[in-house]
Amino acid sequence: MQPGNPEVSQEVTSLLASVRGGDRDAEDRLLNLVYPDLKRIARRQLRRAGRGDTLQTTGLVHEVYVRLAGPALGGFHDRVHFLAVASRAMRRILIDRARARATAKRGGGAPPFDLDFEQAAAPARDETLLALEDALAELERLEPRLGRVVEMRFFSGMTAEETGAALGLTDRTVKSDWRKARAFLEGRLATSRS
């Protein structure tokens, strides 16, 4: 996610409030405003999902927007909140698709997976994606805040500053949480490959 333009962020917040008030035109304007961010997040998510998924960027964006559209849109506080939830929804769609493919295949162990969020293009096989999802679910049970940091940094591509603003944390805390979360997940993934 690109650092937000303050005017765009304010406009998104205003449009979300209008949607809460029942303004259907605001929903269309909101989609036009957040569409570039949704496409950027979808591209990132699809690169992480690897070549096993045939879903295209536009298809993923549209599927997520259909899930989030309508009255549910009024429940979002601001641009960052909306995009974080959209990113999570994209992740769920891709995980569900990977599970379906893995169920059909039933094979092999998980290959190594690099948790370096700067390398967004690191391909992952379905088994690796599922192993990561399982490890992340365990982390979220044990340390919910660390799970949120991973979701925002790794899956949404938010900066430490954006993540801190969204979670009410300092940049230093976000960076520390990110290191802890990566160590935990890398440990779990190494164990799953053994």
N, C-alpha and C positions, 0 to 999 in steps of 0.2 A: 504494500500500500504506500502510495506516495504521501509525503507530508501534506496535510490539508491546507488549502488556501482558506484563510479565516473567513472570507466572504462566502465562499462555497459552503463551508461548514455551517455558517450561520443560516444560509439559505436552506440547506438540508434540514436543519433543526426546525426552521420556520415551516417548511413544507410538511414535516412529520406532525407538527402541531395542527396544521390545517387538515391533514388526513384524519387525525383524531376527532376533529370537528365535523367530519363527514364530507369534506371537499374532494370529490372524485377527480377534478382537474388537477389538484395538487399531486395526486398519485402519479399521473402521467408526467408532470414536470419533474417529480422526484426521480422517476426512472431515468429520464434523460440526463439528469444531473449526476446520478451515481453509476450509470452504465459503464463509463470508462474504468472506474474503480473495480466494478464487478468483473469486467473482462480481464483486467490485470490479475485479480485474485484467481479467477478461473484458469488462466494460462499457467499460473504458478502451481496451482493444485494439480492440474493435468500433467505438468512436467514431473511432479513428484509421484504421480500414480504410475508413471512409466508407459510403455508402449502397449501394454495389454488392454488398455481401455480405448474403445473406438469413439467415445463421446467427444464431440468438438467443443471448443470454448463457448461459442454462441449457444449451443444446446444446453450446456451446463448452466450458463447464466440464466437462460430462460426457465429452465426447470427450477432453479432456486428462486427466481423472482415469483414464479407462480405459487410456490410454497409460502412466500413471505408477503404476497400482495393482499390487498383487501384490508379488512379491519385490523389484522395483525400488525400492519405497518404503523398504526397509531401507538403501538406499545414501545417503540424505539425512542430513546432519549435524544440521540444525536447521530451524526455521520459515523463516528467511530463505533458506537454501539451497533448500528445497523450493519456496517461492514463486517464487524466481528461475528455477528450472528449469521450473516450470509456466508462467511468463510466456513463456519462450523457446519452449516447446512450442506455446502459443497463437499466438505470432507465426508459427511455422512453418506451422501449420494455415492461418492467414489468408493467408500468402504463397502457399502452394500453391494455395489457392482462387483468389486473384487471378491467379496465372499461368495457371490453367486458363481463367478468363474472358478474360484478355488474348489467349490463344492463339485462343480462339473468335472474338474481335472483330478483332484485328490492326488497331489504329488509333491515330492521334493521338500527339502529344508529351505530355510530362509537364507538368502545370500547376505553379505555385509551391506549395511545401510549407513550412509554418512549423514549425521545430524547437523552438518554445517549448513545453517540456513542461508548463508551467502551463496551456496551452490544450488540454486533453485532447480537446475536442470538435471540433478542426479536422478537417474531412472531407478524405479523400484519395481520389482516383480510383485505380483499379487500376494505371494506368501510373505514377502518382506513388509508390504504395506499392512497386512493383517497382523503381523508380529508387532509392528510399531503401534498399531491401534490398541492391541492388547496391553502392551507396556504402558502406553499413555493412559489407558483406563485404570491400570493399577496405580500409576502415579497420581491421577486425579482423586482416587479413593484415599490415598495416603496423605497427599499434599495438594489440596485443591488449587491453591494459589499458583503452585509451580505448573500445574496442568494448564491453567489459564495463560500463564506466560508462554508456554510452549505453543499453545493454540494461536496466540496473537503474533508471536515472533516467527515461528516456523511455518504455520499454515497460512496466516494472513499476510505475512511479510511486513508487519509493523516494525517500526524502529523501537529502540529502547525507550525513547522519549514518548512516542505515541502509546506504547504499552503502559508506561508509567502513568500517563495522563488518564488512560482508560480505567486502570485499576487503582488509582490513587496511591501510587508508589513512587519513590525516587528512582532516578536512572540507576543509581548505584545498587539499589535493592533489586531492580529488574535484572541487571547484569549478573548479580550474585545468584538470583533464582534461576536464571538461564543456565549458568554453569552447573548448578546442582542438578537441574532437570536433565541436562544433556548427559551428565555422568550417570544418573540413574537409568535413563533410557538406553544408553549405550551398553551399560552393564546387563540390563535385561535382554537386549537384543543379542549380545554375545552369548548369554546363557541359552537362549532359544536356538542358536546355531549349533550348540554343542551336542 
